[in-house]
Amino acid sequence: MPSPLRPLRGTPAQVWAALREWWVDPDGPVLVQTSGSTGAPKQVELSAAALASSARASLQRLGGPGTWVLALPVTRVGGLQVLVRSLVGGTEPVLAGDDLADAVRGLAPGRAYTSLVPTQLHRLDQAGELGVLTRFDAVLLGGAPVEPGLLQRARAGGVRVVTTYGMTETCGGCIYDGVALDGVEVRIAPDEQVQLTGPVLFDGYAGDPAATAAVLDDGWLRTGDLGRLDRDGRLEVIGRADDAVLSGGVRVHLTAVEQALRSHPDIADAAVTAVTDVEWGSRVVAVVVAAGTAPSLASLRTHVGATLPRSWAPRALRVVGALPRLAGGKVDRLALGAVAADGPGSEVAAEQG
């Protein structure tokens, strides 16, 4: 009988040790938590077979095994796959901790890889340390949209960036630079939603067969993302089917944030949108009508963080006299985006925490 599901807990070294032990006789799936695209994280069952298929396809696409530098949390699929690729490739990972640059400088000669989110790339750029990444044969970059100028600067500086697309349910990135890994298929449904299939798919959501059935259709995963295929068959993701955005690698549900803001005592009306941001991918912006004294950004972040993940709290604020609305009374989302980006109103400098 399979052993209980194994949630990933502990330090990177502890997870690495537990994963190696489990890999010898994987008698049950690993349990990995999603970032919460629908407002509540799900527990995803990933089999050893699916993880291995993903790792083998990744190494084949990248050019073979090498030393992986772990710079992501091992409790999420991106960090887990760094360890799995090391297992499949027969190499020992380097656990970078908080100092990626120092870990890179200590690498022995030979092929080397790492996996990052755009926020990490941005911070290296701001610190003038993008050059340390040229040591890698590939830098996998995923988890959030990347600002085109940042990607261009990194590649122009000799960093071999490979943009990835995937999710916990596909054992992480399964499409590299728009092209599916071997064994993975992608199609665009009539509603423009991206759908994926292949040996990398998850077993299901732990204890939630209804949620599993809601996203699987005859072996195809409905991702919730909208996209298109170009003339060469490369995938271009163009947005979400719902109103969630990725900010710093975290998926933020804008409707939930909006509802939380409307319960603030100093707010008469509120709407939430997101603008492109070089560091966070998307910066969540609160556009509010004050009920008297204008609230501060800090108070809004504290208020939202009391009922939702702190990472969902808005990072910028504009106070306006009235929200832009359509004739039918609904918020004009296009006009709201313009207000959030550079329209009239008060703006409080975005917090960085």
N, C-alpha and C positions, 0 to 999 in steps of 0.2 A: 504494500500500500504506500502511495507517495507520502513523503514527509511533508510537514506543514510548509506553507509558502514562506519564503525568506525575505522579509523586508530588509533593505540596505540600511544598516545603522553602524555608527562608530566612526573612527578616524579613517582616513584613506588607507593607512597601513593595515588596520583591522579588517576593512572591507576587502582589501586585496588578499589577505590571508584566508578569509572565509570563502571568497570566490574561488580561489585555487583549490580549496578542499572540496567545495561543491562541484567543481568542474570534473573531478575524478569520477564521481558517481552522481550525476544530476538527476535525482529521483523526484523532483518537483520543480515548478517554475520559480523564478525570481519575481518578487513583487516590487514594482517601481511606481512611484507616485507621479502623476502628471502635474503640470503647473496650474491646472484649474481653468481650462478654457471656457467652461460653462458656469463658473462661479464657485464650484466645489471640486477640489482635486479628486481624481479617480485612482484606484489601485489597479495597475496593469500587470497582468500575468505574462511574463516573457519566458519562453522555454529556452533551454540550452541550444536546441537545434536552430531556433530562429536567431538567437544571438550569434551563434557560430556562422550561420549563413551570411548574416550582415557583415561580420568581421572579415570573413574570407573574401567576400565581394569587394569590400573596401580596400583590403590589402592588394588584391589583384589590380584594382583600378589605379592605386597609388604607385605600384611598381614593386611591391614585395614587402616583407617584414622589415621592421626597424625599431628603434627605441622610441617609445611614446612618452612624452612629458605630460603629466596630468596637471591641468590648471583649472579644472571644472569640479564642481561638487560631485562626489561619488554617489550621492543619494538620488541623483537624476540620471536620465539615460545617457546624456552626453559624456559625463564622467565615467559611468559604468562601461560604456563602449571603449573608452581608452584602455581600460583594464582588460576587457575581453579581447581586443585586438592584440594586446600583449600576450595573452594566453595562447591565442590561435597562432601567433607568429613566433612563439617560443622566446620572447624577450622579456626583460625585467623593466617595468615602467619606472620613470623618475617622478617622484611625488614632489611637485614644485612648491607647494605651500603658497605663501603670499608673494614670493619673489620669483616670478617667471624668468626674468632676465638673469638672475644668479644661477638658476637651474640650467639655463641654456649654456651659460659660460662653462659649466662643469661637465657638459656632455663629452663622452668619448667619441673618437672618429667613427664614422659609419652613418647609415641612413637614420633619419630621425623625423618624427612627426609630432604635432600637437593639435589640439582642438580648442577653439576659442569662441566666445560670443562677441558681437560687434562692440559692446561696451569696453571689453578688455583691449581690443585693437585700438579703439579711440584713445584710451588712457595711455597706451604705449606711444601712440602718435604724439599726444600732448606732452609726454615726458621726453620726447626726442629719442625713444628707444626702439622704434620700428626695426632698426637695423639688426637687432638681436635675432629677429625672426628669420633672417636670411639663412641662418644655420639649418633650418628645417627643409626637408625635401618637399613637404606639403604642410600647410596650415589650414585645417578644416575650419570653416567659419559658418556658424549657423545659430539657430535659436531666436533670431530676430532679423528684420530687414537691416541691411547695411547701407549707410549713406554712400552714394556713388563716388563722391569726391574722395572719401577716406579709402575706399577700395582701390581707386585709381592711384592714389599716392602710395599705398602699400605695394601694389604690383610694380609701379614705376621704380620703387626703391629696391626691387629684387626679391620681394616676399612672394613666395609661391602660394597664393591664396586659392583655396578651392571652396567655393560657396556650396553649402549643403542644404537640402530640404528634406524634412522628415519629422517624425514625432515619436513620442514614447511608444505608441502602438505599432510603429514600424522599426523598433529597435534603434531609433535615432535616424540620422541622415541616411536616406536611401536613393537620393538623386544628387549627383555631383555636377556642379556647373550646368544644371539643367538637364543632364542625361542620367537616366535611371541606371542603377547598378545592375550587373548581370543577374538575371533571374527575377528582377522587379519589373512590373509593367505599370504604365500610367495611362489613364484615359480621362477625357473631359466629358462629364455628363451634360445632357441638354441644358441643365440650369447653370452650366459653367463650373460646377463643383469638381475639384480634383479628386480622382479616385485611384487607389493603389491596390496592387495585389502582388503576391509572391511569397517565398519562404520566410521572409522577415516579419510577417504579420504576427501580432500578439495572439495569445490563446483566448483572451477575454478580460473583462473587468471583474475582479474578484468579488464574488457574492452579488453580482448585479447582472444577471442574464438579460434583463430588459434593456439596459444601457448598451450591452454588447450587441444585441440584435438591432438596436437603433442605428448603429454605425456600420454594420456589416451587411452586404448584399451579395449573396452567392459568391462569397470569397473575396469580394472587393470592399475596401475600406473607404467610406465616405469621410473625407478629411475635414470638411467644413470650410476649406479654403477655395477661393475662386481662382481660376487660371486659364491659360491657353497654351497651345503648342505652336511654336513658330514653324517656318518652312522646313527647318532641319529636324523637327521633332523635339526640340528642347522646350522644357517646361518653363513658363513664366507665371509666377504667382502674382495675382493682381489685387488680392484682398481677401477679407473674410466674408463668409455668408452671413455672419451675424455682426455685431458691433464690437467685437473684441479686438484689441490691438496689442502688439508686443512692445514692451518698454523695458529696456535693459535685460532682455531675455525672459521677462515675466509677462504672461498674457493677462491683460487688464480688461475686465468687463465694464465698459463705459456706462451702461444702463444702471448697473448696481452702484457705481460711484455717484452717478447723478441722483439716484434715489436717496443715498446717504446724505448728500449735500443739502437736499431740500428739507431735511429735518434739522438743519442747523438753525439756531434761534436768530442769527443775524442775517439770514438769507430769505428773501421774498420769492425768488425764482432762480433756477439754475439749469445749466446745460453743460455737458462735458464733451469735449472733442479731443483730438490729438493732432499734433503737428510734427513734421519730420524734424528729427534732432540728430546731430552728428554723434553725440555720445550714447544716447539712450535708444536710438532707432526711431522711436516715437515718444514725444513728450506729452503727457496727459495735461490738458489745460482746462481749468474750471472757469466758465464764463457765468457770472452771477449778478443778480440784482439785489442790492443790499436792502435790508429791512431796517433802515436807520443808519447806524454807524457801520462803515464797511468792514467786513471781517478781514483778518490777516491770513496769509497763506499758511502760516504755522498752525493757526487754530483750525483751519479746514483740514489739514493733514492729520491733526490729532483726532478730529471728529470722525473722519473716514476710517482711520486706523482703529477706532474703537469697535467697529463692527465688521470691517473687511481687512484683508491683508494690508499691512502698512505700505507694501510695495505698490499697491493700487492707488494710493493717495495722489492727488494732482500735484504736479511739480511746478505749475505756473498758474497765475490767477489774473483774470481781467474783470473789473467791476464796470458794469454798463447800466444805463438807465432803463433799458428794456431789451429783452432777447429778440433777435430777428426772427420773424414768423412769416409763414406763408398765409395765403388768404384763408385757408381752412383752419388756421389756428396752430398748426404744427410748427415746430421749430424749423427754420430754414437752415439745413445743415451746411449747405455751401456757403451761405453768408456767415454762419457761425465759425466756419473754418477760417474765413478771412479776418474776422474779429480776433480770433485766437492768435493768428499769425502776426498781423500788424495793424489791426483796426483800432478805433478810438477806445478810450477807457483806461482805467488804472491798471498797471501791471506791477506785480511784486516779483522780484528776482527769484528764479526757480531754485529751490533747495537741491542740494546735491546728494543728500543722504537717502 
